[in-house]
Amino acid sequence: NAGVTQTPKFRVLKTGQSMTLLCAQDMNHEYMYWYRQDPGMGLRLIHYSVGEGTTAKGEVPDGYNVSRLKKQNFLLGLESAAPSQTSVYFCASSYSPPQGWGSFTEAFFGQGTRLTVV
Amino acid sequence: KQEVTQIPAALSVPEGENLVLNCSFTDSAIYNLQWFRQDPGKGLTSLLLIQSSQREQTSGRLNASLDKSSGRSTLYIAASQPGDSATYLCAVWYSGGGADGLTFGKGTHLIIQP
């Protein structure tokens, strides 16, 4: 009953360090998303993927890169972390595109990764 | 650009009351709308999904309605319980500006007093 799993759950980075956040889903979903959640800003879309081997930019993509080499995994990378990237990061997945059919468009979220950049 | 607004931002009521949370969106060209619950320090739990062609969805004590033409949705919680205390987020599936994904409101922080 795993659903969407994010690794790690917590991380502290120094400015300029790099890291990769891993998202794994076991629901055979085509669509995957990375969001960040900041106080007073709500959740904002960073990048998304509509299938294995594809990626696309969301609302706030600068400073992040992503890869979807396997259908079940979606990686979010920070090449040179900045204090402005301190946030809670959420991964989500859905079976079909939002304009698709019925409950298959429902999005499921992971538990989040709390990242602090000092 | 799609904008989602949730009113009120915070709400505190005694246990047992029925309550309504409001969500409005600026662009009615949505595919569907999803309500989530978020507990402190936790992820998002999906509560209800309403497709753009539907008017409402029900799950237990929760009922969500959608008026796409006016850009509004409400989440009705019946007979509230302390365990309902959480932040409730409204989000719309919207394709615009070259990005596909959910656009979120900032949430309603709900406290149910025992």
gemmi code that builds the backbone of each chain (N, CA, C; Angstrom):
import gemmi

chains = {
    "A": [
        ("ASN", (0.829, -1.201, 0.000), (0.000, 0.000, 0.000), (0.867, 1.255, 0.000)),
        ("ALA", (1.954, 1.275, -0.824), (2.928, 2.357, -0.736), (2.394, 3.635, -1.375)),
        ("GLY", (1.867, 3.580, -2.602), (1.391, 4.789, -3.274), (2.556, 5.589, -3.818)),
        ("VAL", (2.743, 6.815, -3.304), (3.815, 7.711, -3.719), (4.780, 7.863, -2.549)),
        ("THR", (6.039, 7.520, -2.777), (7.049, 7.556, -1.725), (8.146, 8.538, -2.088)),
        ("GLN", (8.474, 9.416, -1.158), (9.533, 10.407, -1.383), (10.721, 10.121, -0.467)),
        ("THR", (11.910, 10.308, -1.039), (13.152, 10.111, -0.298), (14.102, 11.249, -0.583)),
        ("PRO", (14.757, 11.888, 0.416), (14.572, 11.666, 1.855), (13.370, 12.447, 2.377)),
        ("LYS", (13.087, 12.327, 3.651), (12.003, 13.089, 4.267), (12.494, 14.434, 4.784)),
        ("PHE", (13.735, 14.506, 5.197), (14.331, 15.744, 5.694), (15.761, 15.853, 5.156)),
        ("ARG", (16.201, 17.104, 4.932), (17.579, 17.299, 4.501), (17.978, 18.743, 4.772)),
        ("VAL", (19.222, 18.903, 5.225), (19.798, 20.237, 5.396), (20.995, 20.334, 4.458)),
        ("LEU", (21.028, 21.358, 3.639), (22.106, 21.574, 2.688), (22.791, 22.899, 2.963)),
        ("LYS", (24.043, 22.970, 2.594), (24.732, 24.254, 2.611), (24.571, 24.894, 1.244)),
        ("THR", (24.585, 26.213, 1.212), (24.482, 26.943, -0.054), (25.554, 26.454, -1.020)),
        ("GLY", (25.112, 26.159, -2.246), (26.032, 25.692, -3.275), (26.118, 24.180, -3.412)),
        ("GLN", (25.646, 23.446, -2.426), (25.659, 21.988, -2.523), (24.577, 21.518, -3.482)),
        ("SER", (24.730, 20.277, -3.923), (23.737, 19.699, -4.816), (23.079, 18.496, -4.145)),
        ("MET", (21.889, 18.180, -4.623), (21.224, 16.982, -4.125), (20.111, 16.571, -5.094)),
        ("THR", (19.664, 15.339, -4.916), (18.570, 14.813, -5.727), (17.486, 14.269, -4.819)),
        ("LEU", (16.252, 14.676, -5.099), (15.097, 14.134, -4.400), (14.479, 13.063, -5.292)),
        ("LEU", (14.147, 11.946, -4.652), (13.579, 10.826, -5.399), (12.105, 10.661, -5.089)),
        ("CYS", (11.326, 10.460, -6.136), (9.910, 10.146, -5.997), (9.653, 8.831, -6.699)),
        ("ALA", (9.008, 7.916, -6.023), (8.667, 6.618, -6.601), (7.192, 6.340, -6.388)),
        ("GLN", (6.525, 5.869, -7.470), (5.112, 5.489, -7.353), (4.927, 4.073, -7.879)),
        ("ASP", (4.044, 3.352, -7.229), (3.818, 1.948, -7.590), (2.420, 1.729, -8.157)),
        ("MET", (1.817, 2.774, -8.716), (0.442, 2.695, -9.217), (0.385, 2.678, -10.742)),
        ("ASN", (1.534, 2.557, -11.379), (1.608, 2.535, -12.837), (1.061, 3.826, -13.461)),
        ("HIS", (1.267, 4.941, -12.770), (0.774, 6.217, -13.264), (1.678, 6.781, -14.344)),
        ("GLU", (1.040, 7.410, -15.347), (1.801, 8.032, -16.426), (2.321, 9.411, -16.018)),
        ("TYR", (1.497, 10.163, -15.317), (1.799, 11.552, -15.041), (2.426, 11.697, -13.652)),
        ("MET", (3.497, 12.485, -13.566), (4.133, 12.769, -12.281), (4.496, 14.243, -12.203)),
        ("TYR", (4.505, 14.771, -10.976), (4.648, 16.208, -10.761), (5.538, 16.468, -9.542)),
        ("TRP", (6.250, 17.590, -9.584), (6.947, 18.096, -8.407), (6.392, 19.480, -8.066)),
        ("TYR", (6.030, 19.648, -6.781), (5.540, 20.918, -6.272), (6.429, 21.356, -5.107)),
        ("ARG", (6.428, 22.655, -4.848), (6.988, 23.157, -3.625), (5.917, 23.925, -2.863)),
        ("GLN", (5.986, 23.853, -1.528), (5.000, 24.513, -0.689), (5.720, 25.456, 0.259)),
        ("ASP", (5.352, 26.725, 0.159), (5.949, 27.759, 0.984), (4.857, 28.516, 1.731)),
        ("PRO", (5.148, 28.958, 2.958), (4.147, 29.706, 3.731), (3.657, 30.932, 2.965)),
        ("GLY", (2.352, 31.090, 2.903), (1.770, 32.240, 2.234), (1.742, 32.154, 0.721)),
        ("MET", (2.374, 31.116, 0.162), (2.428, 31.001, -1.302), (1.621, 29.823, -1.813)),
        ("GLY", (1.290, 28.909, -0.948), (0.597, 27.709, -1.386), (1.532, 26.765, -2.133)),
        ("LEU", (0.971, 25.801, -2.815), (1.758, 24.853, -3.601), (1.918, 25.370, -5.019)),
        ("ARG", (3.136, 25.268, -5.533), (3.408, 25.718, -6.895), (4.130, 24.614, -7.666)),
        ("LEU", (3.755, 24.464, -8.918), (4.291, 23.407, -9.764), (5.691, 23.767, -10.253)),
        ("ILE", (6.641, 22.844, -10.056), (8.023, 23.075, -10.476), (8.265, 22.485, -11.865)),
        ("HIS", (8.105, 21.185, -11.978), (8.239, 20.444, -13.231), (7.229, 19.310, -13.224)),
        ("TYR", (6.957, 18.793, -14.415), (6.088, 17.638, -14.484), (6.515, 16.740, -15.640)),
        ("SER", (5.928, 15.539, -15.681), (6.260, 14.573, -16.721), (4.983, 13.876, -17.157)),
        ("VAL", (4.813, 13.740, -18.463), (3.602, 13.088, -18.985), (3.866, 11.653, -19.388)),
        ("GLY", (5.062, 11.145, -19.092), (5.379, 9.760, -19.379), (6.875, 9.535, -19.293)),
        ("GLU", (7.259, 8.266, -19.323), (8.675, 7.920, -19.243), (9.477, 8.642, -20.319)),
        ("GLY", (10.590, 9.247, -19.899), (11.460, 9.935, -20.844), (11.051, 11.359, -21.175)),
        ("THR", (9.955, 11.844, -20.589), (9.498, 13.218, -20.872), (9.557, 14.075, -19.635)),
        ("THR", (9.835, 15.367, -19.804), (9.750, 16.332, -18.725), (9.291, 17.664, -19.293)),
        ("ALA", (8.714, 18.496, -18.433), (8.259, 19.813, -18.869), (8.304, 20.764, -17.693)),
        ("LYS", (8.423, 22.068, -18.009), (8.518, 23.078, -16.963), (7.144, 23.468, -16.445)),
        ("GLY", (7.114, 23.744, -15.142), (5.906, 24.252, -14.524), (6.011, 25.737, -14.261)),
        ("GLU", (5.430, 26.179, -13.172), (5.368, 27.601, -12.856), (6.692, 28.163, -12.353)),
        ("VAL", (7.436, 27.371, -11.564), (8.662, 27.869, -10.932), (9.829, 26.905, -11.179)),
        ("PRO", (10.299, 26.743, -12.425), (11.303, 25.725, -12.729), (12.760, 26.125, -12.496)),
        ("ASP", (13.025, 27.430, -12.344), (14.415, 27.897, -12.292), (15.151, 27.343, -11.078)),
        ("GLY", (16.369, 26.824, -11.341), (17.199, 26.282, -10.276), (17.010, 24.793, -10.037)),
        ("TYR", (16.105, 24.187, -10.819), (15.796, 22.759, -10.669), (15.928, 22.047, -12.007)),
        ("ASN", (16.312, 20.759, -11.932), (16.253, 19.905, -13.103), (15.571, 18.605, -12.709)),
        ("VAL", (15.016, 17.926, -13.694), (14.274, 16.692, -13.423), (14.621, 15.644, -14.462)),
        ("SER", (14.379, 14.390, -14.095), (14.543, 13.299, -15.048), (13.525, 12.215, -14.751)),
        ("ARG", (13.064, 11.564, -15.840), (12.078, 10.464, -15.714), (12.581, 9.323, -16.591)),
        ("LEU", (13.642, 8.662, -16.118), (14.251, 7.564, -16.878), (13.411, 6.297, -16.805)),
        ("LYS", (12.719, 6.114, -15.680), (11.823, 4.978, -15.507), (10.432, 5.497, -15.184)),
        ("LYS", (9.436, 4.798, -15.620), (8.053, 5.237, -15.455), (7.709, 5.474, -13.992)),
        ("GLN", (8.245, 4.638, -13.107), (7.838, 4.729, -11.709), (8.612, 5.773, -10.902)),
        ("ASN", (9.673, 6.340, -11.490), (10.515, 7.271, -10.733), (10.573, 8.642, -11.380)),
        ("PHE", (10.562, 9.671, -10.544), (10.692, 11.052, -11.024), (11.663, 11.751, -10.086)),
        ("LEU", (12.804, 12.181, -10.612), (13.858, 12.758, -9.796), (13.881, 14.275, -9.937)),
        ("LEU", (14.073, 14.950, -8.829), (14.212, 16.405, -8.810), (15.609, 16.748, -8.312)),
        ("GLY", (16.367, 17.482, -9.123), (17.730, 17.828, -8.767), (17.919, 19.315, -8.511)),
        ("LEU", (18.756, 19.585, -7.512), (19.198, 20.953, -7.255), (20.701, 20.955, -7.482)),
        ("GLU", (21.164, 21.656, -8.494), (22.589, 21.619, -8.839), (23.425, 22.476, -7.897)),
        ("SER", (22.910, 23.638, -7.499), (23.624, 24.547, -6.607), (22.584, 25.193, -5.697)),
        ("ALA", (22.377, 24.586, -4.536), (21.265, 25.000, -3.675), (21.424, 26.429, -3.173)),
        ("ALA", (20.296, 27.112, -3.064), (20.252, 28.485, -2.561), (19.241, 28.558, -1.419)),
        ("PRO", (19.423, 29.492, -0.487), (18.471, 29.621, 0.629), (17.023, 29.791, 0.171)),
        ("SER", (16.814, 30.384, -1.008), (15.461, 30.567, -1.542), (14.788, 29.246, -1.893)),
        ("GLN", (15.578, 28.171, -1.926), (15.009, 26.863, -2.225), (14.628, 26.095, -0.958)),
        ("THR", (14.773, 26.739, 0.179), (14.248, 26.166, 1.423), (12.741, 26.071, 1.309)),
        ("SER", (12.217, 24.857, 1.443), (10.799, 24.649, 1.194), (10.435, 23.212, 1.557)),
        ("VAL", (9.168, 22.905, 1.428), (8.707, 21.519, 1.502), (8.345, 21.102, 0.086)),
        ("TYR", (8.920, 20.003, -0.357), (8.731, 19.543, -1.731), (7.807, 18.327, -1.740)),
        ("PHE", (6.826, 18.388, -2.630), (5.864, 17.290, -2.768), (5.894, 16.747, -4.184)),
        ("CYS", (5.857, 15.446, -4.246), (5.700, 14.748, -5.518), (4.275, 14.235, -5.607)),
        ("ALA", (3.741, 14.197, -6.818), (2.399, 13.682, -7.032), (2.363, 12.879, -8.323)),
        ("SER", (1.358, 12.031, -8.438), (1.192, 11.269, -9.677), (-0.287, 11.085, -9.972)),
        ("SER", (-0.587, 10.857, -11.253), (-1.950, 10.529, -11.662), (-1.885, 9.583, -12.847)),
        ("TYR", (-2.946, 8.774, -13.029), (-2.926, 7.775, -14.092), (-3.077, 8.405, -15.461)),
        ("SER", (-4.044, 9.286, -15.556), (-4.335, 9.852, -16.877), (-4.176, 11.359, -16.825)),
        ("PRO", (-4.156, 11.999, -17.972), (-4.054, 13.458, -17.978), (-5.292, 14.096, -17.381)),
        ("PRO", (-5.191, 15.352, -16.976), (-6.314, 16.000, -16.304), (-7.571, 16.062, -17.147)),
        ("GLN", (-7.418, 16.034, -18.448), (-8.609, 16.066, -19.297), (-9.116, 14.668, -19.607)),
        ("GLY", (-8.567, 13.695, -18.899), (-8.911, 12.303, -19.139), (-10.238, 11.895, -18.556)),
        ("TRP", (-10.336, 10.631, -18.177), (-11.646, 10.064, -17.826), (-11.764, 9.773, -16.345)),
        ("GLY", (-12.759, 10.370, -15.734), (-13.211, 10.022, -14.404), (-12.137, 10.024, -13.336)),
        ("SER", (-12.204, 9.020, -12.482), (-11.341, 8.966, -11.304), (-9.883, 8.748, -11.668)),
        ("PHE", (-9.628, 8.388, -12.927), (-8.236, 8.170, -13.315), (-7.433, 9.460, -13.343)),
        ("THR", (-8.108, 10.589, -13.273), (-7.386, 11.857, -13.262), (-6.980, 12.274, -11.846)),
        ("GLU", (-7.432, 11.523, -10.842), (-7.165, 11.911, -9.470), (-5.669, 11.899, -9.181)),
        ("ALA", (-5.187, 12.916, -8.467), (-3.779, 13.029, -8.123), (-3.528, 12.520, -6.713)),
        ("PHE", (-2.417, 11.807, -6.561), (-2.013, 11.288, -5.262), (-0.652, 11.863, -4.902)),
        ("PHE", (-0.517, 12.260, -3.646), (0.683, 12.950, -3.214), (1.522, 12.117, -2.256)),
        ("GLY", (2.835, 12.369, -2.285), (3.731, 11.805, -1.298), (3.683, 12.590, -0.008)),
        ("GLN", (4.489, 12.162, 0.965), (4.477, 12.764, 2.300), (5.350, 14.008, 2.395)),
        ("GLY", (6.103, 14.297, 1.370), (6.884, 15.528, 1.362), (8.323, 15.352, 1.808)),
        ("THR", (9.168, 16.265, 1.331), (10.567, 16.360, 1.746), (10.796, 17.785, 2.255)),
        ("ARG", (11.201, 17.880, 3.508), (11.470, 19.208, 4.087), (12.939, 19.527, 3.893)),
        ("LEU", (13.220, 20.522, 3.052), (14.588, 20.888, 2.708), (14.919, 22.261, 3.275)),
        ("THR", (16.049, 22.330, 3.965), (16.544, 23.607, 4.484), (17.917, 23.862, 3.881)),
        ("VAL", (18.086, 25.034, 3.293), (19.376, 25.434, 2.727), (19.930, 26.574, 3.571)),
        ("VAL", (21.109, 26.342, 4.144), (21.682, 27.348, 5.062), (22.912, 28.020, 4.438)),
    ],
    "B": [
        ("LYS", (-3.832, 33.743, -16.435), (-3.318, 32.798, -15.437), (-4.420, 32.435, -14.452)),
        ("GLN", (-4.516, 31.161, -14.167), (-5.534, 30.692, -13.230), (-5.165, 31.077, -11.807)),
        ("GLU", (-6.127, 31.599, -11.063), (-5.931, 31.888, -9.645), (-7.045, 31.242, -8.840)),
        ("VAL", (-6.660, 30.625, -7.736), (-7.619, 29.940, -6.879), (-7.598, 30.599, -5.507)),
        ("THR", (-8.773, 30.973, -5.025), (-8.897, 31.662, -3.747), (-9.781, 30.860, -2.811)),
        ("GLN", (-9.343, 30.730, -1.582), (-10.141, 30.008, -0.597), (-10.507, 30.937, 0.555)),
        ("ILE", (-11.788, 30.883, 0.889), (-12.312, 31.705, 1.973), (-13.164, 30.823, 2.889)),
        ("PRO", (-13.014, 30.950, 4.255), (-12.052, 31.827, 4.916), (-10.654, 31.212, 4.958)),
        ("ALA", (-9.668, 31.995, 5.351), (-8.310, 31.459, 5.486), (-8.186, 30.605, 6.730)),
        ("ALA", (-8.994, 30.920, 7.732), (-8.983, 30.143, 8.972), (-10.380, 30.129, 9.555)),
        ("LEU", (-10.686, 29.046, 10.249), (-12.025, 28.871, 10.802), (-11.931, 28.000, 12.044)),
        ("SER", (-12.592, 28.456, 13.114), (-12.619, 27.694, 14.356), (-14.066, 27.575, 14.807)),
        ("VAL", (-14.548, 26.343, 14.955), (-15.949, 26.121, 15.313), (-16.046, 25.026, 16.365)),
        ("PRO", (-17.140, 25.011, 17.122), (-17.334, 23.933, 18.107), (-17.686, 22.630, 17.405)),
        ("GLU", (-17.349, 21.556, 18.045), (-17.669, 20.224, 17.547), (-19.168, 20.084, 17.280)),
        ("GLY", (-19.507, 19.376, 16.229), (-20.903, 19.089, 15.918), (-21.521, 20.028, 14.894)),
        ("GLU", (-20.879, 21.154, 14.634), (-21.445, 22.090, 13.673), (-21.244, 21.613, 12.240)),
        ("ASN", (-22.184, 22.036, 11.389), (-22.017, 21.843, 9.950), (-21.312, 23.082, 9.410)),
        ("LEU", (-20.403, 22.888, 8.484), (-19.671, 24.061, 8.007), (-19.398, 23.960, 6.506)),
        ("VAL", (-19.119, 25.134, 5.944), (-18.888, 25.248, 4.496), (-17.577, 25.972, 4.251)),
        ("LEU", (-16.749, 25.357, 3.430), (-15.513, 25.991, 2.985), (-15.685, 26.382, 1.527)),
        ("ASN", (-15.207, 27.569, 1.182), (-15.418, 28.098, -0.151), (-14.133, 28.150, -0.970)),
        ("CYS", (-14.297, 27.930, -2.253), (-13.186, 27.976, -3.198), (-13.686, 28.660, -4.469)),
        ("SER", (-12.904, 29.595, -4.991), (-13.266, 30.228, -6.258), (-12.056, 30.225, -7.178)),
        ("PHE", (-12.312, 30.172, -8.477), (-11.236, 30.166, -9.463), (-11.587, 31.126, -10.589)),
        ("THR", (-10.559, 31.706, -11.194), (-10.785, 32.812, -12.133), (-11.071, 32.358, -13.561)),
        ("ASP", (-10.569, 31.210, -13.950), (-10.783, 30.731, -15.316), (-11.649, 29.482, -15.264)),
        ("SER", (-12.826, 29.544, -15.847), (-13.776, 28.423, -15.756), (-13.417, 27.257, -16.680)),
        ("ALA", (-12.358, 27.397, -17.477), (-11.944, 26.317, -18.391), (-11.100, 25.287, -17.650)),
        ("ILE", (-11.710, 24.650, -16.678), (-11.001, 23.638, -15.897), (-11.445, 22.251, -16.344)),
        ("TYR", (-10.604, 21.258, -16.102), (-10.963, 19.871, -16.384), (-11.695, 19.257, -15.205)),
        ("ASN", (-11.128, 19.461, -14.023), (-11.795, 18.993, -12.815), (-11.241, 19.721, -11.606)),
        ("LEU", (-11.830, 19.468, -10.451), (-11.456, 20.131, -9.210), (-11.294, 19.080, -8.124)),
        ("GLN", (-10.258, 19.252, -7.317), (-9.972, 18.268, -6.290), (-9.824, 18.978, -4.944)),
        ("TRP", (-10.434, 18.389, -3.917), (-10.264, 18.863, -2.539), (-9.305, 17.927, -1.812)),
        ("PHE", (-8.388, 18.552, -1.049), (-7.411, 17.794, -0.288), (-7.477, 18.205, 1.185)),
        ("ARG", (-6.945, 17.310, 1.994), (-6.756, 17.600, 3.413), (-5.262, 17.474, 3.698)),
        ("GLN", (-4.731, 18.421, 4.485), (-3.330, 18.345, 4.873), (-3.221, 18.520, 6.385)),
        ("ASP", (-2.670, 17.523, 7.040), (-2.404, 17.601, 8.476), (-1.013, 18.203, 8.685)),
        ("PRO", (-0.767, 18.850, 9.830), (0.515, 19.523, 10.057), (1.713, 18.609, 9.827)),
        ("GLY", (2.637, 19.062, 9.003), (3.845, 18.287, 8.744), (3.642, 17.054, 7.897)),
        ("LYS", (2.479, 16.937, 7.309), (2.171, 15.742, 6.522), (1.931, 16.090, 5.061)),
        ("GLY", (1.685, 15.045, 4.279), (1.372, 15.241, 2.878), (-0.090, 15.564, 2.662)),
        ("LEU", (-0.502, 15.532, 1.413), (-1.876, 15.844, 1.040), (-2.656, 14.557, 0.835)),
        ("THR", (-3.838, 14.531, 1.409), (-4.739, 13.393, 1.231), (-5.919, 13.837, 0.384)),
        ("SER", (-6.163, 13.132, -0.702), (-7.277, 13.483, -1.575), (-8.599, 13.151, -0.889)),
        ("LEU", (-9.514, 14.110, -0.903), (-10.836, 13.912, -0.308), (-11.891, 13.634, -1.369)),
        ("LEU", (-11.969, 14.514, -2.356), (-12.996, 14.401, -3.381), (-12.465, 14.962, -4.688)),
        ("LEU", (-12.867, 14.318, -5.776), (-12.557, 14.791, -7.123), (-13.875, 15.031, -7.840)),
        ("ILE", (-14.047, 16.234, -8.391), (-15.254, 16.540, -9.166), (-14.826, 16.855, -10.595)),
        ("GLN", (-15.358, 16.116, -11.542), (-15.078, 16.432, -12.936), (-15.866, 17.656, -13.370)),
        ("SER", (-15.398, 18.313, -14.411), (-16.017, 19.563, -14.843), (-17.472, 19.373, -15.262)),
        ("SER", (-17.832, 18.145, -15.660), (-19.208, 17.880, -16.079), (-20.133, 17.536, -14.915)),
        ("GLN", (-19.570, 17.397, -13.726), (-20.354, 17.013, -12.563), (-20.704, 18.236, -11.725)),
        ("ARG", (-21.745, 18.080, -10.902), (-22.185, 19.180, -10.046), (-21.749, 18.973, -8.598)),
        ("GLU", (-21.642, 17.692, -8.189), (-21.236, 17.433, -6.819), (-20.735, 16.007, -6.657)),
        ("GLN", (-20.012, 15.823, -5.533), (-19.527, 14.511, -5.137), (-19.665, 14.407, -3.624)),
        ("THR", (-19.932, 13.185, -3.167), (-20.117, 12.962, -1.733), (-19.248, 11.807, -1.281)),
        ("SER", (-18.692, 11.971, -0.060), (-17.954, 10.895, 0.575), (-18.165, 11.021, 2.076)),
        ("GLY", (-18.992, 10.112, 2.619), (-19.270, 10.156, 4.050), (-19.904, 11.468, 4.465)),
        ("ARG", (-19.265, 12.170, 5.394), (-19.798, 13.453, 5.872), (-19.385, 14.634, 4.992)),
        ("LEU", (-18.686, 14.368, 3.928), (-18.213, 15.426, 3.052), (-19.040, 15.482, 1.776)),
        ("ASN", (-19.350, 16.703, 1.364), (-20.029, 16.904, 0.094), (-19.388, 18.106, -0.584)),
        ("ALA", (-18.943, 17.918, -1.812), (-18.347, 19.015, -2.564), (-19.221, 19.329, -3.762)),
        ("SER", (-19.447, 20.596, -4.002), (-20.214, 21.020, -5.163), (-19.338, 21.842, -6.087)),
        ("LEU", (-19.735, 21.895, -7.350), (-18.990, 22.658, -8.347), (-19.954, 23.413, -9.236)),
        ("ASP", (-19.742, 24.719, -9.343), (-20.452, 25.553, -10.300), (-19.382, 26.131, -11.216)),
        ("LYS", (-19.146, 25.422, -12.305), (-18.046, 25.784, -13.187), (-18.244, 27.153, -13.818)),
        ("SER", (-19.458, 27.454, -14.214), (-19.711, 28.712, -14.927), (-19.439, 29.936, -14.059)),
        ("SER", (-19.693, 29.807, -12.761), (-19.445, 30.935, -11.862), (-18.074, 30.849, -11.204)),
        ("GLY", (-17.351, 29.765, -11.451), (-16.012, 29.614, -10.890), (-15.999, 29.382, -9.398)),
        ("ARG", (-16.915, 28.526, -8.919), (-17.003, 28.318, -7.477), (-17.166, 26.844, -7.118)),
        ("SER", (-16.605, 26.505, -5.963), (-16.822, 25.190, -5.380), (-16.955, 25.357, -3.873)),
        ("THR", (-17.756, 24.490, -3.273), (-17.863, 24.494, -1.822), (-17.631, 23.088, -1.295)),
        ("LEU", (-17.040, 23.013, -0.137), (-16.878, 21.752, 0.582), (-17.701, 21.842, 1.852)),
        ("TYR", (-18.684, 20.981, 1.943), (-19.578, 20.947, 3.093), (-19.160, 19.802, 3.995)),
        ("ILE", (-18.942, 20.121, 5.280), (-18.601, 19.100, 6.264), (-19.734, 19.027, 7.272)),
        ("ALA", (-20.353, 17.880, 7.362), (-21.471, 17.695, 8.282), (-20.995, 17.170, 9.633)),
        ("ALA", (-21.658, 17.628, 10.690), (-21.404, 17.116, 12.046), (-19.904, 17.047, 12.329)),
        ("SER", (-19.271, 18.201, 12.323), (-17.808, 18.259, 12.430), (-17.294, 17.612, 13.724)),
        ("GLN", (-16.090, 17.051, 13.618), (-15.440, 16.350, 14.737), (-14.031, 16.910, 14.927)),
        ("PRO", (-13.470, 16.801, 16.139), (-12.096, 17.300, 16.341), (-11.094, 16.703, 15.360)),
        ("GLY", (-11.321, 15.464, 14.940), (-10.438, 14.832, 13.967), (-10.486, 15.462, 12.594)),
        ("ASP", (-11.449, 16.346, 12.356), (-11.524, 17.059, 11.080), (-10.573, 18.246, 11.048)),
        ("SER", (-9.964, 18.567, 12.153), (-9.037, 19.698, 12.224), (-7.851, 19.447, 11.299)),
        ("ALA", (-7.645, 20.362, 10.380), (-6.595, 20.227, 9.371), (-6.673, 21.446, 8.464)),
        ("THR", (-5.781, 21.499, 7.488), (-5.889, 22.508, 6.439), (-6.508, 21.854, 5.212)),
        ("TYR", (-7.506, 22.505, 4.647), (-8.216, 21.992, 3.482), (-7.829, 22.809, 2.257)),
        ("LEU", (-7.383, 22.098, 1.245), (-6.896, 22.740, 0.031), (-7.800, 22.409, -1.151)),
        ("CYS", (-8.068, 23.434, -1.921), (-8.826, 23.287, -3.157), (-7.837, 23.442, -4.317)),
        ("ALA", (-7.989, 22.623, -5.336), (-7.083, 22.708, -6.486), (-7.840, 22.394, -7.762)),
        ("VAL", (-7.491, 23.095, -8.835), (-8.140, 22.847, -10.117), (-7.116, 22.328, -11.111)),
        ("TRP", (-7.554, 21.354, -11.902), (-6.770, 20.889, -13.043), (-7.028, 21.874, -14.176)),
        ("TYR", (-5.969, 22.472, -14.665), (-6.105, 23.566, -15.607), (-4.957, 23.523, -16.594)),
        ("SER", (-5.266, 23.650, -17.860), (-4.211, 23.667, -18.864), (-4.106, 25.069, -19.440)),
        ("GLY", (-3.067, 25.754, -19.093), (-2.906, 27.107, -19.578), (-1.480, 27.569, -19.360)),
        ("GLY", (-1.014, 28.436, -20.174), (0.332, 28.957, -20.041), (1.401, 27.925, -20.306)),
        ("GLY", (1.049, 26.800, -20.937), (2.022, 25.778, -21.287), (2.318, 24.786, -20.189)),
        ("ALA", (1.622, 24.825, -19.079), (1.901, 23.888, -17.976), (0.637, 23.121, -17.620)),
        ("ASP", (0.766, 21.828, -17.492), (-0.344, 20.991, -17.037), (-0.133, 20.627, -15.581)),
        ("GLY", (-1.118, 20.861, -14.795), (-0.975, 20.476, -13.402), (-2.032, 21.141, -12.576)),
        ("LEU", (-2.016, 20.831, -11.309), (-2.973, 21.394, -10.375), (-2.554, 22.800, -9.953)),
        ("THR", (-3.520, 23.714, -9.948), (-3.318, 25.039, -9.390), (-4.059, 25.079, -8.061)),
        ("PHE", (-3.332, 25.423, -7.004), (-3.870, 25.328, -5.650), (-4.283, 26.676, -5.084)),
        ("GLY", (-5.287, 26.638, -4.215), (-5.549, 27.750, -3.326), (-4.608, 27.657, -2.137)),
        ("LYS", (-4.654, 28.675, -1.271), (-3.739, 28.690, -0.135), (-4.297, 27.954, 1.080)),
        ("GLY", (-5.540, 27.514, 0.968), (-6.079, 26.655, 2.009), (-6.912, 27.354, 3.053)),
        ("THR", (-7.753, 26.562, 3.710), (-8.505, 27.004, 4.886), (-8.029, 26.163, 6.057)),
        ("HIS", (-7.507, 26.856, 7.085), (-7.036, 26.173, 8.286), (-8.217, 26.008, 9.237)),
        ("LEU", (-8.638, 24.782, 9.450), (-9.848, 24.491, 10.214), (-9.502, 23.886, 11.573)),
        ("ILE", (-10.098, 24.466, 12.609), (-9.960, 23.923, 13.962), (-11.348, 23.611, 14.487)),
        ("ILE", (-11.539, 22.371, 14.910), (-12.801, 21.954, 15.516), (-12.569, 21.809, 17.021)),
        ("GLN", (-13.258, 22.628, 17.769), (-13.065, 22.636, 19.227), (-13.886, 21.522, 19.873)),
        ("PRO", (-13.259, 20.717, 20.746), (-13.999, 19.631, 21.422), (-15.072, 20.182, 22.342)),
    ],
}
model = gemmi.Model(1)
for chain_id, residues in chains.items():
    chain = gemmi.Chain(chain_id)
    for i, (resn, *xyz) in enumerate(residues, 1):
        res = gemmi.Residue()
        res.name, res.seqid = resn, gemmi.SeqId(i, " ")
        for name, pos in zip(("N", "CA", "C"), xyz):
            atom = gemmi.Atom()
            atom.name, atom.element = name, gemmi.Element(name[0])
            atom.pos, atom.b_iso = gemmi.Position(*pos), 0.0
            res.add_atom(atom)
        chain.add_residue(res)
    model.add_chain(chain)
structure = gemmi.Structure()
structure.add_model(model)
structure.setup_entities()
